[in-house]
Each structure stands twice: as structure tokens, then as C-alpha cells.
Amino acid sequence: MIKNLNMKKLNMKKANISLSATASMLVVCIVGCLVAASCGSKKSLVKDEKPVVVQTPGSSGNLSQQEKEKQMQLQRMQFAKKVADNAVYNKCITSKIDFNLKSGSKDITVSGKLQMRRDDVIRIQLNVPILGMEAGRLEFTKDYVMIVDRIHTEYIKGDYNKVDFLKNNGLDFYALQALFWNQLYLPGTVKMGDAELKNFDVTLNEGNQNSVVALHRDRMNYEWQADNKEGLIRQVDVQYSSSSHGNTKVTCAYDDFTTVGVKQFPTFMTLDMNTSATKKPKQIKVGIRMRGVNTDEKWDARTTLSKKYKEVSVDDVLKKLMSL
């Protein structure tokens, strides 16, 4: 009996250590992805009139150079629209998940849950390894970020506009939403219409090679790779370079698409981040596999905590995390 009790305590201790490492690295990765994907979100939009390089199959016949350019521009716009139109219509997506994180010698896998309500909230819940109980959650809304530590009954909550770290990096909810919902993103824009699509550059490639939808803003470079047949986004590469915030490159790849409503949605995504924004350069890989994707809308969009939870400083916690 005593032996079993000691084993349970040992397992809980190991689980707590694993959770602490997982939660810390997850936050660093998510924050890094958001910084990379949204540092220019509060800049005013200026339409990019630079010519794009386009590779198109076949011959244009006897068309004049001006007519050829109009034809190619139409093809580029049609492809960008096809990619944008692949965004799912459903208001909510929820799923159980298997979450894997790799960084250096760490290789951690835990179960959890993903809950997303369009234009409102993205919530990731992670469970204690072995025991299965919820250990913590990250909740991103349009107005704030909240990280809850269930084990130590602590939480941090910060307004995007009032927390220095978030404000200085132009952190934006819609950048994260674009990553998790597998869709295009234009900083400062909520909805993607035909007028917004003119801001993107498109390179059309032949055959099975993915075509590229790109966006260049200040120090930011975004490249979405979409397959030619269906226009599904298979990968997005985001690069950010700054003398004050370091360099960050994030690659998010998508696979195992399934039908959600009338659209296709990826049930497996991997995020690979290389950054020098932390005290020591880091490479972090996160894999999220969804199990049982559904569109259930009957769940609370906000986490409510009891009085036993203690709020800790957002800036202090983020500084500690970013110095890992």
C-alpha cells in the first residue's frame, strides 16, 4: 500500500516536471509564432505595386504584351481567390489532440483538447502525462491572452494593448487564427475579400509543384504554398528579422485533410520554429494531431477561474520563458 502510494507521488512529480517543460516550451513556441506572424499587424496597409514573377504553362499565342500581362494577372487573382475560398465556413472546430514537442534533448507527448470559435477564441488544453487530468491551458481571445497552470493554481492574463511584450511586437489574435484555421492572413484585416487579395503576390508553378501566395511587409515575409489542383494550403513560411527582437523563422505544415462542412481541413499540423529572439537560439518543433474533429458550438468560450487561483505578472513570466 505504502509502495503504491509512493509510486503515485513519484509519477505525479515526474508529470509535474514534464508539464512544466511542456507548458514553458509551448508558450515560447506560440509566442514566437505570433511574433513572427504579426509584428507588422498594426502598420498601415500600403498596396504593393511591384511586378511579380510568374511561370505559366503553354503559349499565349498572338496576344500583345499588355494582353498577356492582363491574362497572367487574372490567373494569379483566380488562384489567390481559390486559396482564400478554401477557408472553412463553420463557426467552431473542436477536437481531442495528441500534442508533441521537441526541443534539444526534450521530446514530450501529451494528450489534450483544441477548441476554436472563429473570430473569438482559440484554446489549447494539455493533460498531465500518465494521469490524464487537465494540467493547464492557453486561451487566446481577441482581447487577451491567458495561461492557466492547474497544478500550481496560478494564471497570467494580459491585454494585447497593455502588456509591453505583446504591444511592442504588434501581437494579433488573427495571425494565430490564420495558422490554426489554415487560411491566408493580411495584417490589420479581419475578412479576406477580392480587394484584399490584390495585396498578395502569386507565383504559378506547373504540374505537381505547389504555387506560392506571398506577402511582403517591412521586415516580414510570408509564403503560403498551395497545391495547384485544389488550392489547399500545404505549408506556410514566415520570416521576421529585427535588430532589436532577433530573427525568427516559422514553418507550419499541414496534412491529413478531412471534410469539415463542405470544406477540407487539416487534422495534422507541425510548427517548426528557429529563433534568436530568446536568450539562446532555439529550434522548437510542435506537432498537433487532431482526433475526432467536430463543429460543436455548445461550450463556454471563456475560462472562469475560482478564487483559489493566483494571478502572476504577465511580463515577468514571459521574460522568464523567453530567457529559457
Salt bridges, closest charged atoms under 4 A:
GLU69 OE2 - ARG76 NH2 2.96
ASP85 OD2 - LYS81 NZ 3.77
ASP98 OD2 - ARG291 NE 3.02
ASP120 OD2 - ARG117 NE 3.93
ASP120 OD1 - ARG302 NH2 2.66
GLU134 OE2 - ARG137 NE 2.81
GLU134 OE2 - ARG150 NE 3.15
GLU139 OE1 - ARG123 NE 2.76
ASP149 OD2 - HIS152 ND1 2.73
ASP164 OD1 - LYS167 NZ 3.94
ASP194 OD1 - LYS81 NZ 3.36
ASP227 OD2 - ARG234 NE 3.02
ASP256 OD2 - ARG289 NH1 2.80
